[in-house]
Amino acid sequence: MLFEIKGLRVSYKGAEVVRGISLNIEKGEVVTLIGSNGAGKTSTLRAISGLTPPAAGEIWFKGRNIARMPPQDIVKMGISHVPQGRFPFPYMSVLENLRIGAYRRKDKKQAEKDLNDLLERFPVLATRKRQLARTLSGGEQQTLVIARGLMARPDLLLMDEPSLGLSPVMVREIRRIVLDIEQRGTSVLLVEQNAQLALRVAHRGYVLETGSIALEGPAQELLGNGQVKKVYLSN
């Protein structure tokens, strides 16, 4: 088992927003966490990456409990977090944004090879590599922050609402990117309100409702589940 959460509880401004959830991810697996606004999805990712210390529970990664570990040490262990809202460094170029994603790596030559590989995988970044990140479109900025997260060579990539606010064309591009990441062996925990997108790229899924897991199972089964169709796939 690459990653496992056991009984995770997270509080925000004095209120419990994640209520004792448990989930796991195998190596090379894409797992999605879907749910409505306020369900606790982002708080779960923030607890995993060390940005919000959990109130209770365990977070196991590569056989080690990383709950309450500093964020920089979690990154060093092999977890990258692509946060909601994109957030590239706006006054840095595309190349500078990508290189800062590898700031903790010691293998500088390999990091440069990885950078060149990412520019091949994401041609839009190659054509704009000298531009300031703030001048990119929303979809291009999202591609950049995903690529920046990959520059750390993570074993587990946390993705928080990567399709939020994007055009249908860019949503399809995000789907292609997630599938490409999975094919290259990186595990993904994908948080999405776009349940259709999430369940079509994931192996398994968890449905989070008001801080608790209401449903879980293979993604294809959840796609066919009546409750999931009614609440999350009706649009």
Stockholm file with secondary structure:
# STOCKHOLM 1.0

chainA/1-235         MLFEIKGLRVSYKGAEVVRGISLNIEKGEVVTLIGSNGAGKTSTLRAISGLTPPAAGEIWFKGRNIARMPPQDIVKMGISHVPQGRFPFPYMSVLENLRIGAYRRKDKKQAEKDLNDLLERFPVLATRKRQLARTLSGGEQQTLVIARGLMARPDLLLMDEPSLGLSPVMVREIRRIVLDIEQRGTSVLLVEQNAQLALRVAHRGYVLETGSIALEGPAQELLGNGQVKKVYLSN
#=GR chainA/1-235 SS CCEEEEEEEEEETTEEEEEEEEEEECTTCEEEEECCTTSSHHHHHHHHTTSSCCSEEEEEETTEECTTCCHHHHHHHTEEEECTTCCCCTTSBHHHHHHHTTTTCSCHHHHHHHHHHHHHHCHHHHHTTTSBGGGSCHHHHHHHHHHHHHTTCCSEEEEECTTTTCCHHHHHHHHHHHHHHHHTTCEEEEEESCHHHHHHHCSEEEEEETTEEEEEEEHHHHHTCHHHHHHHSCC
#=GC SS_cons         CCEEEEEEEEEETTEEEEEEEEEEECTTCEEEEECCTTSSHHHHHHHHTTSSCCSEEEEEETTEECTTCCHHHHHHHTEEEECTTCCCCTTSBHHHHHHHTTTTCSCHHHHHHHHHHHHHHCHHHHHTTTSBGGGSCHHHHHHHHHHHHHTTCCSEEEEECTTTTCCHHHHHHHHHHHHHHHHTTCEEEEEESCHHHHHHHCSEEEEEETTEEEEEEEHHHHHTCHHHHHHHSCC
//
